[in-house]
Amino acid sequence: MRIYVTSIFVDDQDKAEKFYTDVLGFKVKNNVPLGENRWLTVVSREDPEGTELLLEPSDHPAVRPYMEALVSDGIPAHSFQVQDLDAERKRLGDLEVEFTVEPMDAGPVRMAVFDDTCGNLVQLIQVMDAAQ
């Protein structure tokens, strides 16, 4: 068994598609109209057959308070792994991505948190080599 699709709620699918592809570098895997919304998934360009991230519309009444509570408490809605956190921080900073937590050591990982502009905080993780 493996994870096929996971989701993140977004307040605007068009804006999320642009951010997750143009800024973060994912690519659209599925874009299927479903009424007012879409089944819109993105995947890593490095692993196009890997886990899909569904950019899920946040129009259910329970979602908005949930998203706001997570952001208010500084809790990331998702976590993405990168090879070089400092390089990714610089690349995203150059694209004017707002970080709420700058890169820091956190035990066996280095981590940082940014605002995805779609109602979420997202964590970046670099797994550190145990031999270092």
Buried (B, 14 or more C-beta within 10 A) or exposed (E): EEEEBEBBBBBBBEBBBEBBBEBBBBEBBEEEEEEEEBBBBBBBEEEEEEEBBBBBBBEEEEBBEEBEEBBEEEEBBEEBEBEEBEEBBEBBEEEEBEBBBEBEEBEEBBBBBBBBBBBBBBBBBBEBEEEE
